[in-house]
Amino acid sequence: MPKEKTHKLSKVERVRRLLKSENAQSHIRSLMRALHPTEIAQVLEDTKPEIQEKILRQLPKEVISEALSEMDEETHPGTLLTRLRPEVAASLIKELAPDDAADLLSQIPEDYKEQLLSYMPDEEEEVINQLMEYEEDTAGGLMNPEMITVKADMPKLDALREVVRQSEGMEDFYTIYVVDEENRLVGYLTFKALFQARNSELVRNIMNTDVISVRVDDDQEEVAKIMAQYNLPTLPVVDHENRLLGRITFDDILDVIEEESTEDLLNFAGVSEDENLRGGWANSVKSRLPWLLINLGTASTAAFVLSQFEEVISSMAVLATFMPIIAGVAGNGATQTLAVTVRRISTDGIPSRKALGVIFKELAVGIINGLMLGAMVAIGAMYFNEDYRLGAVVGFAMCANLILAGLMGSMVPILLERVGVDPAVASSILITAFTDILGYLFLFSLATAVLF
């Protein structure tokens, strides 16, 4: 039985367990040989520093470089370089694409970074320094400056020779970009068009001018949307004068999509995206406590509202049994509306001309759900308490709160997005406060007017 269980373990997990054995540590090279660089990255993320150093020293530098670039950013792979001699660490950096090299170097102390860069050719050092100046979550922070470019006035044969020359040492490329004499992007060239054209044909006559690009300071989330919308394997990055600076490939965008999805999920739960998922308790407390304090404030407000109706509650205690029903159902309804609205904002956006349509749709859903559930809870209240007035009060309160939930669940995130606040962060706490506080007001105000 134990043997069967071990057999089901992944290669990465088996290697992790073997590395805990002193005997196995002497065979690191053979253990790692069976792993892909992405799997080696997973091993490096969860092993002790001394084992990490042994792995770094025993594997080929091109494998280690790729593994470092695949490691989770939260594990700070750049700090692994500080455990190596500067010349060794610099040789690993040289194996990486400039954008990956810049990402790693941005994680290490300034003095050690300068040492590593001193081992690199001046041209590579200048490119990497330029990339590190861009914000990490912008197109400039994602782009790779290595790309294939040809001039629009080149004949086909000259362009083909230029593609061959520029592609030497480049790992992969998907598109040939066409630029003018001032390096402004004017189009792109497909391999099919290049190969099928006559040898004397000029590039400008066979290129496609309908080129989609992003600005260097565009947010990474916007870049991901554009690439997904147009199904592009690569996206050119230009400055504000349309000069070509680099390209972003689909593998970079996959990381962005994962990062943005994680951020939205954490924000929706009231957890800051600054929280390190691999961090300790102090990091988590620092991230979550502010939102819990805000939640404490809204809950205290709801408690204050209840305190204003003490006489009503003491006179008719049965009303208290309906409090969690009305607040809870409306809260879930608001969360459903909020999830749909925030998702729509994060994927397609909601233009101003469509905002009212979104709000009216969710309001209609709230009205229908409110009428149906309000009727059900009213019938239940009348059946168990034999008082149609109580049923009417509870039913109207449920209906009103669900209508409010639909309205606020759609309106609040749209308004927050308009004023520049991330709707995923603040919406859930605000809407929960609305449905709780106003739900209690609806219930006890109606009860005061009808039953007393």
C-alpha positions in Angstrom: 0.0 0.0 0.0 2.7 2.6 0.9 4.4 1.8 -2.4 1.3 2.5 -4.4 0.9 5.9 -2.6 4.4 6.9 -3.4 3.9 6.0 -7.0 1.1 8.5 -7.3 3.3 11.4 -6.2 4.4 13.9 -8.9 8.0 14.0 -10.1 8.5 17.3 -8.3 7.2 15.9 -4.9 9.3 12.8 -5.2 12.5 14.9 -5.8 11.6 17.1 -2.9 11.3 14.1 -0.6 14.5 12.6 -1.9 16.4 15.9 -1.3 15.7 15.6 2.4 17.9 12.6 2.5 21.7 13.3 2.9 22.5 10.4 0.6 20.3 11.8 -2.2 21.8 15.3 -2.0 25.1 14.0 -3.5 23.1 13.0 -6.6 21.4 16.3 -7.2 22.5 16.5 -10.8 21.0 13.1 -11.7 17.8 13.9 -9.7 17.3 17.2 -11.5 18.0 15.8 -15.0 14.6 14.3 -15.2 12.8 17.6 -14.5 11.8 20.4 -16.8 13.1 23.9 -15.8 9.6 24.8 -14.6 9.6 21.8 -12.3 13.1 22.7 -11.1 11.7 26.1 -10.2 9.0 24.4 -8.1 11.7 22.5 -6.3 13.8 25.6 -5.7 10.8 27.4 -4.2 10.3 24.9 -1.4 13.8 23.7 -0.5 16.2 25.0 2.1 18.8 27.6 1.2 21.7 25.2 1.4 20.0 22.8 -1.0 19.1 25.6 -3.3 22.8 26.5 -3.5 23.8 22.9 -4.3 21.2 22.8 -7.1 22.4 26.2 -8.5 26.1 25.0 -8.6 25.5 21.6 -10.1 23.2 22.2 -13.1 24.0 23.8 -16.5 23.6 27.6 -16.3 21.1 27.7 -19.2 18.8 25.3 -17.2 19.2 27.3 -14.0 18.6 30.6 -15.7 15.3 29.3 -17.1 14.3 27.9 -13.8 15.0 31.2 -12.0 12.8 33.0 -14.5 10.0 30.5 -13.9 10.0 30.8 -10.1 7.1 32.5 -8.4 7.9 36.2 -7.8 6.8 36.0 -4.2 9.7 33.6 -3.5 12.1 36.3 -4.6 14.3 34.2 -7.0 16.6 37.1 -7.5 17.9 36.8 -4.0 19.3 33.3 -4.9 21.8 35.1 -7.1 23.3 36.8 -4.1 24.5 33.5 -2.8 26.8 33.0 -5.8 30.0 34.7 -6.9 29.2 37.8 -9.0 30.8 36.4 -12.1 28.8 33.2 -11.8 25.5 35.1 -11.2 26.3 37.4 -14.1 26.7 34.4 -16.4 23.2 33.2 -15.4 21.7 36.6 -16.1 23.3 36.7 -19.6 21.4 33.5 -20.5 18.0 35.3 -19.9 15.9 37.5 -22.1 16.4 41.1 -21.1 12.9 41.4 -19.6 13.5 38.3 -17.4 16.9 39.6 -16.4 15.5 43.0 -15.4 12.9 41.2 -13.2 15.5 39.2 -11.4 17.9 42.1 -10.9 15.2 44.4 -9.5 14.9 42.0 -6.5 18.5 42.2 -5.3 20.4 44.9 -3.4 21.7 47.9 -5.4 25.4 47.3 -4.7 25.3 43.6 -5.8 23.2 44.5 -8.8 25.9 47.0 -9.9 28.5 44.2 -9.5 26.6 41.9 -11.8 26.0 44.5 -14.4 29.7 45.3 -14.5 30.3 41.8 -15.9 27.9 42.4 -18.8 28.6 44.2 -22.2 27.7 47.9 -22.1 24.9 47.5 -24.6 23.1 44.7 -22.5 23.6 46.7 -19.3 22.0 49.8 -20.9 19.0 47.7 -22.1 18.5 46.1 -18.7 18.8 49.4 -16.9 16.2 51.0 -19.2 13.8 48.1 -18.6 14.1 48.5 -14.8 13.0 52.1 -15.1 9.5 51.1 -16.2 6.8 50.3 -13.6 6.6 46.6 -13.1 2.8 46.4 -13.9 3.0 48.3 -17.2 3.6 47.3 -20.7 7.2 48.6 -20.4 7.8 46.4 -17.4 6.6 43.3 -19.4 8.2 43.9 -22.8 11.2 42.3 -24.3 13.2 44.7 -26.5 14.5 41.8 -28.6 12.4 41.7 -31.8 12.7 41.5 -35.6 12.3 44.7 -37.5 12.6 45.6 -41.2 12.3 48.9 -43.1 9.2 49.6 -45.2 11.3 50.5 -48.3 13.3 47.2 -48.3 13.0 44.7 -51.2 11.9 41.2 -50.1 15.3 39.6 -50.4 16.9 42.3 -48.2 14.2 41.9 -45.7 14.7 38.2 -45.6 18.4 38.6 -45.0 17.7 41.1 -42.2 15.3 38.6 -40.5 18.0 35.9 -40.7 20.6 38.2 -39.2 18.5 39.6 -36.4 17.1 36.2 -35.4 20.6 34.8 -34.5 20.6 34.1 -30.8 16.9 35.0 -30.4 15.0 32.2 -28.7 11.7 32.7 -30.6 9.7 35.3 -32.5 6.3 35.3 -34.0 6.0 38.6 -36.0 8.2 40.8 -38.2 7.6 44.5 -37.4 7.9 47.1 -40.1 9.3 50.6 -39.1 10.2 53.8 -40.9 13.5 55.6 -40.8 12.7 57.1 -37.4 11.8 53.6 -36.0 8.0 54.4 -35.9 5.8 51.4 -36.2 4.0 51.4 -39.6 2.9 47.8 -39.9 3.8 44.1 -39.6 4.8 41.3 -42.0 3.7 37.7 -41.9 6.0 35.0 -43.0 3.5 33.8 -45.6 3.5 37.2 -47.2 7.3 37.4 -47.1 7.9 34.0 -48.7 5.2 34.3 -51.4 6.2 37.8 -52.6 8.4 38.3 -55.6 12.1 38.9 -54.8 11.9 42.5 -56.0 8.7 43.4 -54.1 9.0 46.1 -51.5 8.0 45.4 -48.0 5.5 48.3 -47.9 3.5 46.6 -50.7 3.2 43.3 -48.8 3.0 44.4 -45.2 -0.2 44.7 -43.1 -0.8 48.3 -41.9 -3.7 47.3 -39.5 -1.3 46.8 -36.6 -2.5 46.8 -33.0 -0.1 48.1 -30.4 0.0 49.3 -26.7 1.7 52.3 -25.1 4.7 51.7 -22.9 2.9 53.0 -19.9 -0.4 51.1 -20.4 -1.4 49.0 -17.4 -0.7 45.3 -17.7 -4.4 44.4 -17.2 -5.3 46.5 -20.3 -2.5 44.8 -22.2 -3.9 41.4 -21.3 -7.4 42.4 -22.4 -6.2 43.6 -25.8 -4.1 40.5 -26.4 -7.1 38.2 -25.5 -9.6 40.3 -27.5 -7.6 40.0 -30.7 -6.0 36.6 -30.1 -2.5 37.9 -30.6 0.6 35.8 -29.9 2.7 38.9 -29.5 1.9 42.6 -29.1 4.2 45.5 -30.0 5.0 48.3 -27.5 5.4 51.8 -28.6 6.2 55.2 -27.0 3.9 58.3 -27.3 5.4 59.1 -30.6 4.7 55.6 -31.9 8.4 54.5 -31.9 8.8 50.8 -31.5 10.3 49.8 -28.2 9.7 46.1 -27.7 7.2 43.3 -27.8 5.0 41.4 -25.2 4.5 37.7 -25.8 1.5 35.5 -24.8 3.5 33.6 -22.1 4.1 36.9 -20.3 0.3 37.6 -20.4 -0.5 34.2 -18.9 1.4 35.3 -15.8 -0.4 38.6 -15.8 -3.8 36.9 -16.1 -3.0 34.7 -13.1 -1.7 37.6 -11.1 -4.7 39.8 -11.9 -7.2 36.9 -11.1 -5.5 36.3 -7.8 -5.6 40.1 -7.0 -9.3 40.3 -7.8 -10.1 37.2 -5.8 -8.2 38.5 -2.8 -9.7 42.0 -3.1 -13.2 40.6 -3.4 -12.6 38.8 -0.1 -11.4 42.0 1.5 -7.7 40.9 1.5 -5.1 43.3 0.1 -3.2 42.2 -3.0 0.0 43.2 -1.1 -0.4 40.0 1.0 2.2 37.5 0.2 0.5 34.1 -0.2 3.7 32.4 1.0 4.3 34.9 3.8 4.0 34.5 7.5 1.4 35.5 10.0 2.7 39.0 10.4 2.3 39.8 6.7 -1.3 38.4 6.8 -2.3 40.4 9.9 -1.0 43.6 8.4 -2.9 43.0 5.2 -6.2 41.9 6.7 -6.6 43.9 9.9 -7.5 47.2 8.3 -10.4 45.7 6.4 -11.6 43.9 9.5 -11.5 47.2 11.3 -13.7 48.8 8.6 -16.0 45.8 8.8 -16.1 46.3 12.6 -17.2 49.9 12.1 -20.0 48.9 9.7 -21.2 46.1 12.0 -21.2 48.5 14.9 -23.4 50.9 12.9 -25.8 48.0 12.2 -25.9 47.2 15.9 -26.6 50.9 16.7 -29.6 50.8 14.3 -30.9 47.7 16.2 -30.5 49.5 19.5 -33.0 52.1 18.4 -35.7 49.5 18.2 -35.2 47.8 21.5 -38.8 48.3 22.6 -40.1 46.8 19.3 -37.9 43.8 19.6 -38.8 43.2 23.3 -42.5 43.6 22.5 -42.4 41.2 19.6 -39.4 38.9 19.8 -40.5 36.9 16.8 -39.2 39.8 14.6 -35.7 38.9 15.7 -36.0 35.5 14.1 -36.4 37.1 10.7 -33.4 39.5 11.0 -30.7 37.0 9.8 -33.0 35.8 7.1 -33.6 39.2 5.6 -30.0 40.4 6.0 -28.5 37.1 4.9 -30.5 36.6 1.7 -30.1 40.2 0.7 -26.4 40.0 1.4 -26.1 36.9 -0.9 -28.1 38.6 -3.6 -25.8 41.6 -3.4 -22.8 39.4 -3.6 -24.1 37.7 -6.7 -24.8 41.1 -8.4 -21.4 42.4 -7.2 -19.5 39.4 -8.6 -21.1 39.7 -12.0 -20.6 43.5 -12.2 -16.9 43.5 -11.0 -16.1 40.6 -13.4 -17.6 42.6 -16.2 -15.6 45.7 -15.3 -12.4 43.7 -15.1 -12.9 41.9 -18.4 -14.8 44.2 -20.9 -15.2 47.4 -18.9 -18.6 49.2 -18.6 -18.7 52.3 -20.8 -20.8 55.2 -19.5 -23.5 54.6 -22.1 -24.0 51.1 -20.9 -23.8 51.8 -17.1 -27.5 52.6 -16.7 -28.4 49.4 -18.7 -26.3 47.3 -16.3 -27.9 48.9 -13.3 -31.5 48.6 -14.6 -30.9 44.9 -15.5 -29.7 44.1 -12.0 -32.5 46.2 -10.5 -35.1 44.2 -12.5 -33.5 41.0 -11.2 -33.7 42.3 -7.7 -37.4 43.2 -8.1 -38.3 39.8 -9.5 -36.3 37.9 -6.8 -37.6 40.3 -4.1 -41.2 39.7 -5.1 -40.8 35.9 -5.2 -38.8 35.5 -2.0 -40.8 38.2 -0.2 -44.0 36.3 -1.0 -42.5 33.0 0.2 -41.2 34.5 3.5 -44.5 36.3 4.1 -46.5 33.1 3.6 -44.1 31.3 6.0 -44.4 34.1 8.6 -48.3 34.0 8.4 -48.3 30.2 8.6 -46.2 30.0 11.7 -47.5 33.0 13.6 -51.1 33.3 12.2 -50.7 37.0 11.7 -51.1 38.4 8.2 -49.7 41.8 9.3 -46.4 40.2 10.4 -46.3 38.3 7.1 -46.8 41.6 5.2 -44.1 43.4 7.2 -41.5 40.6 6.7 -42.4 40.1 3.1 -42.1 43.8 2.2 -38.8 44.1 4.1 -37.4 41.1 2.2 -38.6 42.5 -1.1 -37.2 46.0 -0.4 -33.8 44.7 0.7 -33.4 42.5 -2.3 -34.2 45.4 -4.6 -31.7 47.5 -2.7 -29.2 44.6 -3.1 -29.6 44.6 -6.8 -29.3 48.3 -7.1 -26.3 48.7 -4.8 -24.5 45.6 -6.0 -24.4 47.1 -9.5 -24.2 50.8 -8.8 -21.5 50.9 -6.1 -18.7 49.1 -8.1 -19.5 51.2 -11.2 -19.3 54.4 -9.2 -16.1 53.3 -7.4 -14.5 52.4 -10.8 -15.4 55.9 -12.1 -13.6 57.7 -9.2 -10.5 55.5 -9.6 -11.1 53.1 -6.6 -10.7 49.4 -7.3 -14.3 48.1 -7.0 -13.2 44.6 -6.0 -11.6 46.1 -2.8 -14.2 48.3 -1.3 -17.5 47.1 -2.8 -18.2 44.0 -0.7 -17.8 45.8 2.7 -19.9 48.8 1.6 -22.7 46.6 0.2 -22.8 44.3 3.2 -23.2 47.4 5.4 -26.0 48.7 3.2 -28.0 45.4 3.2 -27.5 44.9 6.9 -28.3 48.4 8.1 -31.2 49.2 5.7 -32.5 45.6 6.0 -33.0 46.2 9.8 -34.4 49.7 9.1 -36.9 48.3 6.6 -38.0 45.5 9.0 -38.4 47.4 12.2 -39.7 50.7 10.7 -42.4 48.7 8.9 -43.1 46.7 12.1 -43.4 50.0 14.1 -45.8 51.5 11.6 -48.0 48.4 11.1 -47.9 46.3 14.2 -47.7 49.0 17.0 
